Amino acid sequence: MEKRTFTNILITLGVLALIPIGFSIYIYLTNQYIDWSETYEVDNKEPYNNYMVFNLLKNYKTDKEFVFVDNLLTERLAEEGIKNAKEPISYVFFGNQPNLLDDEIDLLAKFVEKGNTAFFMVKRVPDTLFRLLDLDYQRYDYVYDSLISVNFVNSSLQNESNFRFNYRKRNESVANSWSYFNNEILEENKYEKLGFLNKEYSIEEYHQSNTQNYEEENKNYTNFIRVKHGKGYFYFHKNPVLFTNYYLIQEDGKKYAERALSYLPEGDILWDERSHDYKRGKQEYQKRDKRPSPLSYILSQESFAWAYYTLLITAFLFVIFRGKRMQRIIPILRKEENTSLEFTKTVGQLYYLQKDHKRLSQLKIRLFFDYIRTHYHMNTQQIDDDFRKKLSERSGISKEAIILLLNDIQTANNQNEVSEWLLRKIHTQIQEFYTNSK
């Protein structure tokens, strides 16, 4: 009774643990779970992806061509329509960092040198491209905060008050690394400053700090520059997250993106999606699926995580205690029956009822000789004195009885019809042989 009660308790605990897990999976499958990863995918409507800016640029100039580059950039830039375009063409990339090969960077530099434009909204510019533009090296400098403000240098694009943006994940503000260009490293005569960011300082923080700290925290950091190369320009913006879905649905975010993209000249647009793939040398690898699994979401929630661990512990205890007391039922193996003898008896009864004594005698004689071959390993093809002597020695039956039996068998074989008396005699002798033989 106690054993059954304990088992019922374990089952109940297991069911209770499954309820929150099932609920969390339901939330995930009904798309109520939001992925806050910065993946910059054009077909993804999650917060930090490029769905909105992609469609904004696609419909930005309806009379111009919008080219989606999903093959090698070298192949696309080498096309005749692009090489001999009458109007400047704009190459754009939005993401963490473009994974461009050296020959792609060289071809892109020649593309800009002819008077075209390259727009990079990236956290990090490829070092090879930086060196090619004679910008020395770049250092990964950033402002770490959840709230920042940005604006433009050009007075016609400036907002009266800075554009303020808050970085969020899972419906709460979290600190983020906001990249910028270090003015102490870049030579001012090699680039043009177009925009800046600064760490937003709240009124409460201002009253809690001195003026010197306030000025230090609110100094401008360059985040948007333009570099002339030949007849064209390279544009670099260090905060691509500001152009993602989450900010473009906000009024300030939409205004900021439109003013930043106003630097794009008239002409066709090349959207580079291929360079989001990870490349190493000449090999290319597809982007990994960064969408978290239902289990990762469960473990990220404290209550769900405890429920999941409780379920695992319960299952472990159930296996230990229940498994030691329960043994798998051993099936009963039935002994295989030899039905050939039963079949022979049935056939014999049929012959006897039909008064077919000849066939019945032949059947009994065949079974008798088969018994001798099987048990005594003797050849029954030739019946002579040597055979009778060996059979007597091996079976333990007297030689006289064996001679009498074999003579009656020979008589039955030689006759066309066998009498009932001879059949009974042969049957009796064979049965006595079976009973008394060893």
Secondary structure, DSSP 8 states (H G I E B T S, - for coil): -HHHHHHHHHHHHHHHHHHHHHHHHHHHHTT-S--------TT--STTSSHHHHHHHHTT-TTS-EEEE-S-HHHHHTSHHHHT-SS--EEEEEES-----HHHHHHHHHHHHTT-EEEEEESS--HHHHHHTT------EEEEESEEEEEESSTTT--SS-EEEE-EETTEE--EEEEEB-TTTS-GGG-EEEEEEEE---HHHHHHS-HHHHHHHT--EEEEEEEEETTEEEEEES-GGGGSHHHHTSHHHHHHHHHHHTTS-SS-EEEE-GGGSEEETTEEE--------HHHHHHHSHHHHHHHHHHHHHHHHHHHHHHHH--------------HHHHHHHHHHHHHHTT-HHHHHHHHHHHHHHHHHHHH----S--SHHHHHHHHHHH---HHHHHHHHHHHHHHHH-SS--HHHHHHHHHHHHHHHHH--
